[in-house]
């Protein structure tokens, strides 16, 4: 009957919503983790470039 069908649909939508919420949370957690890793690597790269630039004048200056 219609009431049973309505209840079944309500339950299915609830399950779908819960799964969608969990999947979205997992996706954002994975994205955050990846972004943190990329940010750390970028920070290390920038630091290496900064050190190289600071040492450049001494490396290219003429020696007596």
Phi, psi and omega in degrees: 000175186293321181296318179294318178296319179296317179295319178296318178295317179300316179295317179296318178295321178297316178296314179301316180298317179296316179295320179296318179298314180296319179295320179295317178299316180296320179297314180294323178296317178294319178298314180300318179297314178296319179295320178297319179295315179297319179297318179295317178296319179296318178299318178295320179295315179298318178297319178296319178295318179300314179297319180296318180294320178296325182275350184299313181303318179292329182282331184255356181287145180294141180256140181271000000 
